[in-house]
Amino acid sequence: GVLTWTPGEDQGPGTNTITVRVYDNGSPVLSATNSFVVVVTEVNRVPVLTVPGDQTMAEMTLLTVTNTASDPDVPANTLRFGLVSGPSGVSLDATNGVLTWTPGEDQGPSTNTITVRVYDNGVPVLSATNSFVVVVNEVNRVPVLTVPGDQTMAEMTLLTVTNTASDPDVPGNVLRFGLVSGPS
């Protein structure tokens, strides 16, 4: 008389009547029938979060990746994304999981772990968390050279001017000056 049943995701919530009959082996065969009710409650299941694979990029360039999520509940719960941790400047769209980041000059070279969480609106609220790594490579940027304005001078006198330069890289590169062309 053991009855077993595992309600599927699509069978909760719901109220179900189960009717059982028992037969004897007498003559005539007699039976009795009875029913009981099984109330199946909804059980919120954890959403599934998929983050992009590890990324490698150059500093000062835009990274755009999409985190995806699904909910195994029927009907599916509404899902929202949240940024758990990451470097400064990372932005995550809560509704579609699109993550963007443009690492600044001071953020390369570096290795950064970005952690994302997806939440459902079930009862109780459940979430899933996952991480991926972004390696930011240093990009050498062109130095800035400032030369003095045009000069007028008498022959047989010494001309002394100062050229200045700066490097936009962080940390700045060592700069050296060289003469490309000029009079003898």
FISEFI-240625 format. One line per field, with one value per residue (C-alpha): residue number from 1; residue in three letters; x, y, z. Coordinates in nm, 3 decimals. Each point is the difference from the previous one (the first is absolute). Example, Ala and Ser with C-alpha at 12.3 -4.5 7.8 and 13.67 -1.06 7.14 Angstrom:
<pts>
seq <- (1, 2)
type <- (ALA, SER)
c1 <- (1.230, 0.137)
c2 <- (-0.450, 0.344)
c3 <- (0.780, -0.066)
</pts>
This chain:
<pts>
seq <- (1, 2, 3, 4, 5, 6, 7, 8, 9, 10, 11, 12, 13, 14, 15, 16, 17, 18, 19, 20, 21, 22, 23, 24, 25, 26, 27, 28, 29, 30, 31, 32, 33, 34, 35, 36, 37, 38, 39, 40, 41, 42, 43, 44, 45, 46, 47, 48, 49, 50, 51, 52, 53, 54, 55, 56, 57, 58, 59, 60, 61, 62, 63, 64, 65, 66, 67, 68, 69, 70, 71, 72, 73, 74, 75, 76, 77, 78, 79, 80, 81, 82, 83, 84, 85, 86, 87, 88, 89, 90, 91, 92, 93, 94, 95, 96, 97, 98, 99, 100, 101, 102, 103, 104, 105, 106, 107, 108, 109, 110, 111, 112, 113, 114, 115, 116, 117, 118, 119, 120, 121, 122, 123, 124, 125, 126, 127, 128, 129, 130, 131, 132, 133, 134, 135, 136, 137, 138, 139, 140, 141, 142, 143, 144, 145, 146, 147, 148, 149, 150, 151, 152, 153, 154, 155, 156, 157, 158, 159, 160, 161, 162, 163, 164, 165, 166, 167, 168, 169, 170, 171, 172, 173, 174, 175, 176, 177, 178, 179, 180, 181, 182, 183, 184)
type <- (GLY, VAL, LEU, THR, TRP, THR, PRO, GLY, GLU, ASP, GLN, GLY, PRO, GLY, THR, ASN, THR, ILE, THR, VAL, ARG, VAL, TYR, ASP, ASN, GLY, SER, PRO, VAL, LEU, SER, ALA, THR, ASN, SER, PHE, VAL, VAL, VAL, VAL, THR, GLU, VAL, ASN, ARG, VAL, PRO, VAL, LEU, THR, VAL, PRO, GLY, ASP, GLN, THR, MET, ALA, GLU, MET, THR, LEU, LEU, THR, VAL, THR, ASN, THR, ALA, SER, ASP, PRO, ASP, VAL, PRO, ALA, ASN, THR, LEU, ARG, PHE, GLY, LEU, VAL, SER, GLY, PRO, SER, GLY, VAL, SER, LEU, ASP, ALA, THR, ASN, GLY, VAL, LEU, THR, TRP, THR, PRO, GLY, GLU, ASP, GLN, GLY, PRO, SER, THR, ASN, THR, ILE, THR, VAL, ARG, VAL, TYR, ASP, ASN, GLY, VAL, PRO, VAL, LEU, SER, ALA, THR, ASN, SER, PHE, VAL, VAL, VAL, VAL, ASN, GLU, VAL, ASN, ARG, VAL, PRO, VAL, LEU, THR, VAL, PRO, GLY, ASP, GLN, THR, MET, ALA, GLU, MET, THR, LEU, LEU, THR, VAL, THR, ASN, THR, ALA, SER, ASP, PRO, ASP, VAL, PRO, GLY, ASN, VAL, LEU, ARG, PHE, GLY, LEU, VAL, SER, GLY, PRO, SER)
c1 <- (0.000, 0.298, -0.072, 0.282, -0.012, 0.249, -0.185, 0.175, 0.086, -0.310, -0.229, 0.057, -0.175, -0.309, -0.259, -0.033, -0.250, 0.134, -0.250, 0.107, -0.194, 0.071, -0.132, -0.036, 0.017, -0.335, -0.300, -0.134, 0.301, -0.066, 0.177, 0.015, 0.089, 0.125, 0.163, 0.242, 0.128, 0.363, 0.080, 0.317, 0.173, 0.228, 0.368, 0.222, 0.306, 0.337, 0.057, 0.291, 0.262, 0.246, 0.277, 0.231, 0.335, 0.315, 0.091, 0.324, -0.009, 0.201, -0.041, -0.208, -0.220, -0.364, -0.088, -0.361, -0.110, -0.338, -0.080, -0.292, -0.237, -0.298, -0.255, -0.110, -0.333, -0.328, -0.100, 0.347, 0.071, 0.116, 0.379, 0.220, 0.377, 0.226, 0.372, 0.153, 0.356, 0.230, 0.239, -0.115, -0.193, -0.175, -0.368, -0.259, -0.353, -0.234, -0.258, 0.203, 0.335, 0.211, 0.326, 0.218, 0.335, 0.269, 0.309, 0.188, 0.369, 0.062, -0.177, 0.250, 0.177, -0.224, -0.195, -0.358, -0.266, -0.356, -0.275, -0.364, -0.315, -0.345, -0.307, -0.350, -0.326, -0.116, -0.081, 0.249, 0.218, 0.283, 0.319, 0.301, 0.347, 0.282, 0.328, 0.232, 0.343, 0.096, 0.371, 0.076, 0.318, 0.207, -0.008, 0.292, -0.133, 0.181, 0.195, -0.086, 0.283, -0.010, 0.262, 0.063, -0.155, 0.185, 0.320, 0.185, 0.364, 0.323, 0.274, 0.292, -0.220, -0.097, -0.356, -0.124, -0.359, -0.173, -0.217, -0.243, -0.175, -0.241, -0.118, -0.373, 0.070, -0.044, 0.264, 0.171, 0.274, 0.354, 0.029, 0.316, 0.050, 0.171, 0.076, -0.165, 0.122, 0.150, 0.281, 0.361)
c2 <- (0.000, 0.233, 0.288, 0.222, 0.319, 0.276, 0.307, 0.174, 0.371, 0.064, -0.170, 0.253, 0.181, -0.216, -0.206, -0.362, -0.266, -0.354, -0.286, -0.350, -0.327, -0.323, -0.342, -0.324, -0.352, -0.113, -0.114, 0.229, 0.233, 0.305, 0.334, 0.322, 0.340, 0.306, 0.330, 0.244, 0.341, 0.091, 0.370, 0.064, 0.324, 0.201, -0.035, 0.280, -0.138, 0.173, 0.188, -0.100, 0.265, -0.023, 0.260, 0.057, -0.176, 0.173, 0.306, 0.172, 0.358, 0.319, 0.289, 0.294, -0.228, -0.093, -0.347, -0.110, -0.348, -0.154, -0.207, -0.236, -0.163, -0.232, -0.099, -0.366, 0.087, -0.035, 0.269, 0.153, 0.271, 0.347, 0.025, 0.303, 0.030, 0.168, 0.072, -0.158, 0.119, 0.129, 0.283, 0.360, 0.105, -0.333, 0.039, -0.280, 0.033, -0.157, -0.115, -0.148, -0.090, 0.208, 0.101, 0.283, 0.133, 0.225, -0.043, 0.324, 0.057, -0.061, -0.341, -0.169, -0.227, -0.189, -0.319, 0.060, -0.236, 0.108, -0.171, 0.013, -0.117, -0.074, 0.024, -0.138, 0.140, -0.331, -0.076, -0.013, 0.208, -0.219, 0.095, -0.142, 0.153, -0.050, 0.170, 0.052, 0.159, 0.297, 0.050, 0.359, 0.047, 0.318, 0.204, 0.232, 0.345, 0.265, 0.255, 0.369, 0.229, 0.376, 0.210, 0.372, 0.247, 0.131, 0.192, 0.296, 0.047, 0.157, -0.211, -0.089, -0.013, -0.308, -0.125, -0.189, -0.124, -0.269, -0.267, -0.167, -0.331, -0.205, -0.360, -0.077, -0.360, -0.096, -0.048, 0.235, -0.135, 0.141, 0.262, 0.081, 0.283, -0.031, 0.243, -0.111, 0.280, 0.349, 0.215, -0.108)
c3 <- (0.000, -0.017, -0.240, -0.122, -0.204, -0.070, -0.129, -0.286, -0.007, -0.209, 0.260, 0.278, 0.139, -0.024, 0.186, -0.103, 0.099, 0.003, 0.010, 0.107, -0.023, 0.185, -0.119, 0.188, -0.142, 0.143, -0.191, -0.117, -0.022, 0.212, 0.006, 0.189, -0.145, 0.182, -0.094, 0.151, -0.105, -0.064, -0.011, -0.198, 0.095, -0.225, 0.080, -0.122, -0.178, -0.033, -0.327, -0.224, -0.081, -0.289, -0.017, -0.296, -0.013, 0.119, -0.208, -0.105, -0.120, -0.039, 0.241, -0.127, -0.216, 0.057, 0.128, -0.061, 0.109, 0.079, 0.307, -0.055, 0.245, 0.000, 0.260, 0.026, 0.163, -0.193, -0.058, 0.005, 0.256, -0.103, 0.021, 0.080, -0.016, 0.253, 0.017, 0.310, -0.054, -0.268, -0.082, 0.000, -0.307, -0.068, -0.091, -0.005, -0.142, 0.257, -0.255, -0.286, 0.163, -0.239, 0.170, -0.131, 0.115, -0.143, 0.219, 0.050, -0.059, 0.370, -0.014, -0.228, 0.030, 0.241, 0.061, 0.117, 0.128, -0.075, 0.201, -0.110, 0.178, -0.144, 0.226, -0.056, 0.137, 0.145, 0.362, 0.153, -0.231, -0.131, -0.181, -0.179, -0.010, -0.250, -0.092, -0.294, -0.042, -0.217, -0.070, -0.103, -0.201, 0.008, -0.321, -0.069, -0.091, -0.203, 0.206, -0.032, -0.123, 0.045, -0.182, 0.046, -0.240, -0.305, 0.088, -0.153, 0.094, -0.115, -0.153, 0.222, 0.312, 0.200, -0.031, 0.308, 0.007, 0.205, -0.156, 0.241, -0.020, 0.205, -0.015, 0.047, 0.111, 0.365, 0.118, -0.243, -0.226, 0.006, -0.275, -0.199, -0.249, -0.336, -0.284, -0.324, -0.225, 0.018, -0.133, 0.048)
</pts>
